[in-house]
Amino acid sequence: MIGARQLLHPRLRHAAAQRAAAQFRPLSHRQFLPRVSRNFQSTARPTSTIWRFLDKWSSAPRLATIMALTFGGGYVGGKMVEINTRAPLGQGTVEDEQEKQRLYDRFVSMDAVKWLRSHPDYVEMPAYGNYEPQDKARRLTSGPLSGSKGLPVQRVFWNGKEMKAVNIVYFGAGMEGFPTMVHGGAMATIVDETLARVAIHHFPERTGVTANLDINYVAPASSENFYLVYASLDYGRSTDRKAYVKGEVRDADGKVCVTASGLFLVPKGYQLQRLGDDY
């Protein structure tokens, strides 16, 4: 008599074969391709920072944000280039005078200007204030460089008690050396004139020349901004024909951009024009 184990064995073996066939059934192309794609992405894509960033920002809203920032930054950058490379306004034109008036209104609103105007020891005057228009036109800073893209605002505050001067100057885009930065030579010219004003006010002759000028550029000065040029007399070393003056340039926030010192002389045997009290 055949035992129960022998009768059941073929049936169990057949059922096991059917179950194995079902488990290892070939995948359709719809099931196979996504798995290949996922495996390819996980093995072929490098795990670098840029790929992690792209994975993080791959959704549609985030992608739209990136595109908006990119195009927006390009537009703003293009406008900045356009503004800084456009031709200077012609001096004396209506547009130039309007721009100079706008800059003067900015000057009036400065905290430093309000403080200096309220101080009883400071007297305000324009640079080369006692010069006739035809004479101003022959001077570098009051003539060729006086347009709205040059040095449209120069106001001097003089303190005769302490022999100090504060010259508030606007450096336009036409005063650049490196793009967006004030040219070092342009800055040195204003420093020279401001220190010389103190020396000339000290000299009884009311005139003099620069014998030595020492300038240290401490920090970059960006164009299209106001700067305060300070100058004071070194009493201990100065005489009626020799003046030592020190100074510095600060931006509107008080950051030092330039430090300087100069020696000014009244030359012997050579008669110079008297510059006056409102130089």
C-alpha positions in Angstrom: 0.0 0.0 0.0 1.4 3.3 -1.0 1.8 5.6 1.9 0.3 9.1 2.2 3.7 10.8 1.9 4.3 9.2 -1.5 0.8 10.3 -2.7 1.2 13.9 -1.6 4.8 14.4 -2.8 4.1 14.9 -6.6 1.3 17.3 -5.8 3.5 19.3 -3.4 6.3 19.4 -5.9 3.9 20.7 -8.6 2.5 23.4 -6.3 6.0 24.6 -5.4 7.0 24.8 -9.1 3.9 26.9 -9.9 4.7 29.3 -7.0 8.3 29.7 -8.1 7.3 30.4 -11.7 4.9 33.1 -10.4 7.7 34.8 -8.4 10.2 34.9 -11.2 7.7 36.0 -13.9 9.5 38.4 -16.4 8.7 42.1 -16.0 6.8 44.0 -18.6 8.5 47.0 -20.3 6.4 49.3 -18.1 7.7 47.7 -15.0 11.2 47.3 -16.1 12.1 50.8 -17.5 11.3 52.8 -14.3 13.5 50.5 -12.3 16.3 50.9 -14.8 15.9 54.7 -14.7 16.0 54.8 -10.9 19.0 52.6 -10.7 20.8 54.6 -13.4 20.1 57.9 -11.5 21.3 56.5 -8.2 24.5 55.1 -9.7 25.5 57.5 -12.4 24.7 60.9 -10.8 27.6 62.1 -8.6 26.8 62.9 -5.0 28.3 66.4 -5.2 27.0 69.6 -3.6 25.6 70.9 -6.9 23.6 67.8 -7.6 22.2 67.8 -4.0 21.3 71.5 -4.6 19.5 70.7 -7.9 17.7 67.8 -6.3 16.5 70.1 -3.5 15.4 72.8 -5.9 14.0 70.5 -8.6 10.3 71.2 -8.0 8.4 73.6 -10.3 7.9 76.5 -7.8 11.5 76.4 -6.7 12.7 76.3 -10.3 10.5 79.3 -11.1 12.1 81.1 -8.2 15.6 80.4 -9.4 14.7 81.6 -12.9 13.1 84.8 -11.6 16.2 85.6 -9.4 18.5 84.9 -12.4 16.6 87.1 -14.8 16.1 89.8 -12.2 19.7 89.9 -11.3 20.7 90.1 -14.9 18.3 93.0 -15.4 19.6 95.0 -12.4 23.2 94.3 -13.4 22.5 95.5 -16.9 21.0 98.7 -15.6 24.0 99.4 -13.4 26.3 98.9 -16.3 24.2 101.2 -18.5 24.1 103.9 -15.8 27.9 103.8 -15.2 28.8 103.7 -18.9 26.5 106.3 -20.3 28.0 109.5 -21.7 28.4 112.3 -19.2 25.8 115.1 -19.3 27.1 118.2 -21.1 28.1 120.9 -18.6 25.7 123.8 -18.5 22.9 121.8 -20.1 19.4 121.8 -18.5 19.8 118.1 -17.6 23.2 118.7 -16.0 21.9 121.6 -13.9 18.9 119.5 -12.8 21.2 116.7 -11.7 23.4 119.1 -9.8 20.4 120.5 -8.0 19.3 117.0 -7.1 22.7 116.2 -5.7 22.8 119.5 -3.7 19.4 118.6 -2.2 21.1 115.3 -1.0 24.0 117.3 0.4 21.6 119.5 2.4 19.9 116.5 3.9 23.2 115.0 5.3 23.5 114.8 9.1 27.1 116.1 8.9 25.9 119.2 7.0 23.2 119.9 9.5 25.7 119.6 12.4 28.3 121.9 10.7 25.7 124.5 9.8 24.5 124.6 13.4 28.0 124.9 14.8 28.9 128.6 15.5 32.6 128.2 14.8 32.2 126.9 11.2 31.6 129.1 8.2 30.3 127.6 5.0 31.6 128.6 1.6 31.7 127.1 -1.9 35.0 126.0 -3.2 36.7 128.9 -5.0 33.9 131.1 -3.8 35.7 134.3 -4.3 36.7 133.6 -7.9 35.0 135.1 -10.9 33.2 132.6 -13.3 35.8 133.0 -15.9 38.5 132.2 -13.4 36.6 129.2 -12.0 36.4 127.8 -15.6 40.3 127.7 -15.7 40.7 125.7 -12.5 40.6 121.9 -12.7 38.0 121.1 -10.0 35.8 124.2 -10.5 36.0 124.1 -14.3 36.4 120.9 -16.4 35.5 118.6 -13.5 32.5 120.6 -12.1 29.8 118.7 -14.1 27.3 116.4 -12.5 29.4 113.3 -13.4 32.5 115.0 -11.9 32.6 117.1 -8.8 29.3 118.8 -8.8 29.2 119.6 -5.1 32.1 121.0 -3.1 31.2 122.9 0.1 33.9 124.0 2.5 33.3 124.5 6.2 36.1 126.6 7.8 36.8 126.9 11.5 39.2 129.8 12.0 39.5 129.3 15.7 41.0 125.8 15.4 42.4 126.2 11.9 40.4 123.3 10.6 38.4 122.7 7.4 35.8 120.2 6.3 35.3 119.9 2.6 32.2 117.8 1.6 32.6 116.5 -1.9 30.5 114.4 -4.3 32.5 112.2 -6.6 30.5 111.3 -9.7 30.9 108.4 -12.1 33.3 110.4 -14.3 35.8 110.4 -11.4 36.3 106.6 -11.6 39.6 104.7 -12.2 38.7 101.1 -11.6 34.9 100.7 -12.4 32.7 102.0 -9.6 35.8 103.2 -7.6 37.0 106.8 -7.3 40.3 107.3 -9.1 43.2 107.7 -6.7 44.5 110.7 -8.5 41.1 112.4 -8.3 41.0 111.8 -4.6 44.6 113.1 -4.2 43.6 116.3 -6.0 40.8 117.1 -3.6 43.0 116.2 -0.6 45.7 118.5 -1.9 43.3 121.4 -2.3 41.6 120.9 1.0 44.9 120.7 3.0 46.2 123.7 1.0 43.2 125.8 2.1 44.1 125.4 5.7 47.8 126.3 4.9 46.7 129.4 2.9 44.4 130.6 5.6 47.4 130.3 8.0 49.8 132.2 5.8 49.7 136.1 6.1 50.3 136.2 2.3 47.1 134.2 1.7 48.9 132.1 -1.0 51.3 129.2 -1.2 52.3 126.0 -3.0 52.5 122.3 -2.2 56.0 121.2 -1.4 55.1 117.6 -0.3 52.0 115.5 -0.1 51.9 112.1 1.5 48.8 110.0 0.9 47.8 106.6 2.3 44.8 104.8 0.7 43.2 102.9 3.5 40.0 101.7 1.9 38.4 101.8 -1.5 36.1 104.8 -2.1 33.1 104.0 -4.3 32.0 106.6 -6.8 28.6 108.5 -6.9 28.9 109.2 -3.2 29.6 112.0 -0.8 32.9 112.2 1.2 34.1 114.4 4.0 37.7 115.7 3.7 39.1 116.8 7.0 42.2 119.0 7.3 43.9 120.7 10.4 47.0 122.7 10.9 50.0 121.4 12.9 50.7 124.5 14.9 53.9 123.3 16.5 55.7 122.9 13.2 54.2 125.7 11.2 55.6 129.2 10.6 54.5 132.2 8.5 56.1 130.7 5.4 55.8 127.0 6.1 52.7 125.0 7.1 52.3 121.4 8.0 48.8 120.1 7.6 47.3 116.7 8.2 44.0 115.3 7.0 41.8 112.3 6.2 38.9 111.3 4.0 35.8 109.6 5.4 32.6 108.4 3.8 29.2 109.4 5.0 29.2 106.5 7.5 32.5 107.7 9.0 34.7 105.0 7.5 38.3 106.3 6.9 39.3 105.9 3.2 42.4 108.1 3.1 44.9 109.6 5.5 47.3 112.3 4.4 49.8 115.0 5.4 51.3 117.8 3.5 53.9 120.6 3.6 53.0 123.9 2.0 55.4 126.9 1.4 55.3 130.5 0.5 58.0 130.7 -2.2 60.7 133.4 -1.9 61.4 135.6 -4.9 58.2 134.7 -6.7 55.0 136.6 -6.4 51.9 134.5 -6.4 48.3 135.6 -6.7 46.5 136.1 -3.4 43.8 133.5 -3.2 41.7 135.3 -0.7 39.7 134.2 2.3 37.0 132.3 0.4 39.3 130.0 -1.6 
